[in-house]
């Protein structure tokens, strides 16, 4: 990631000053370039094409792209500009103003984040903007259903007691992204984390670590419930219930 600004920007200023070439997010008031490897792009593109095929086949009222940016807020109310690797958006929302830039303020239907070398950002920053803080400290605890290919009840898991980036050591792996909290708070109904690099915590990936696709769905209380998929397991999606992709197909794209 390359940071382009030092002054704290609002979301509107971010849209005005964001370079036209490349992909960028607004993180803690700064314009940050989002760069990815070819492997990362292969994984994201497989999902983008698969989602698009389902939308066309079933004539669903969605659009899918990898360029949409939308506004979220941290627990402290700081405006962020997030760009998922894949976004599935209600077509009516997307086409409400087709002459506008791609930035949105409404929650999208589904967001996909693929692991990257800046997993410290992906696993922590986006988490805080999606989850409601609880307990002591800046983040306290966050609720997360624990499962493997099926629904599960909530479990409390500790979050790092510091704002911004994770303080976890790299040999342990990273926690879930700060966008997680942002997305939950905004009300994004479905959120995928595709850890093809297996660099998350052993608590979630096992020991030894195994490549995993995590799917989070908002429950009736507005909190994410997690399911995880590995190997030949078919990924279950609320947005695309007839999707037949296995975790292995996605993780080895």
C-alpha positions, 0 to 999 in steps of 0.5 A, spaced: 500 500 500 502 507 498 499 513 502 498 519 497 496 524 502 498 526 509 492 531 511 485 528 514 480 528 508 473 527 508 469 522 504 467 527 499 475 530 498 477 523 497 472 522 491 475 529 489 482 528 490 483 520 488 487 519 482 484 516 476 489 511 475 489 505 479 485 503 485 484 507 492 481 507 499 480 512 504 483 510 510 484 514 517 483 520 512 488 518 507 488 516 500 491 509 500 493 505 493 490 498 493 495 494 489 495 486 488 498 480 485 496 476 479 494 470 484 490 475 488 487 478 482 485 471 479 482 469 485 478 475 485 476 475 478 474 468 478 468 470 483 467 476 479 465 472 473 462 466 477 457 472 480 456 475 474 454 468 470 449 467 476 446 474 475 445 473 468 443 466 468 437 467 474 436 475 471 437 477 478 437 485 480 444 485 481 450 488 478 457 486 480 464 489 479 471 490 482 471 498 482 465 500 487 467 505 493 463 506 498 463 510 505 463 507 511 465 509 518 469 507 524 467 506 531 469 513 532 465 516 526 471 517 522 469 516 514 472 511 510 472 509 503 472 502 502 473 498 495 472 491 496 475 486 491 468 484 488 462 488 490 455 485 488 450 491 488 443 492 488 442 494 480 436 500 482 441 503 487 447 502 482 443 506 477 439 511 481 445 516 478 448 513 472 452 519 471 455 519 478 462 516 480 462 509 483 462 511 490 456 509 494 453 511 501 448 505 501 450 498 503 451 493 498 449 486 498 455 482 498 463 484 499 469 480 498 475 481 500 481 476 498 487 476 502 493 480 500 500 481 503 497 487 507 493 482 511 494 487 517 490 492 513 485 487 511 484 483 517 483 489 522 482 495 519 475 493 516 473 489 522 472 495 526 468 499 521 463 493 521 463 491 528 460 494 534 465 495 539 463 491 546 467 491 553 473 494 555 478 497 551 478 501 544 475 494 540 473 490 546 470 484 544 467 482 537 461 477 536 463 472 531 459 465 529 464 459 529 463 454 524 465 449 519 460 449 513 454 450 517 451 455 522 453 456 529 452 460 535 455 466 537 462 466 540 466 472 544 473 473 541 478 478 543 480 483 539 487 487 539 486 493 544 489 498 540 486 503 534 488 502 527 493 496 525 493 490 529 499 489 534 499 481 533 505 478 531 506 475 524 508 468 526 501 468 529 497 471 523 492 476 523 485 477 526 479 479 521 479 486 518 478 492 520 473 493 515 469 487 518 466 492 523 465 497 518 461 493 513 457 490 519 455 497 522 453 499 515 449 493 514 452 489 508 448 483 508 454 478 506 461 478 506 466 474 504 474 473 506 478 469 502 484 467 505 488 463 499 494 465 503 492 462 509 495 467 513 490 468 518 490 466 526 491 458 527 484 459 531 480 460 525 485 456 520 487 450 524 494 448 526 497 447 521 493 452 517 489 451 511 486 455 506 479 457 508 473 461 505 469 465 510 462 467 509 459 472 514 451 473 514 448 479 518 443 476 523 436 479 525 440 483 530 445 486 525 451 482 527 455 477 523 455 470 523 460 466 520 461 459 516 467 457 513 469 452 507 475 448 505 477 443 500 471 440 496 465 443 500 461 447 496 460 455 498 453 456 501 451 464 499 445 467 501 445 472 495 447 466 490 443 460 493 444 456 487 452 457 486 456 451 486 463 453 487 467 449 492 472 452 496 478 449 493 476 452 486 476 459 489 482 458 493 486 455 487 484 459 482 
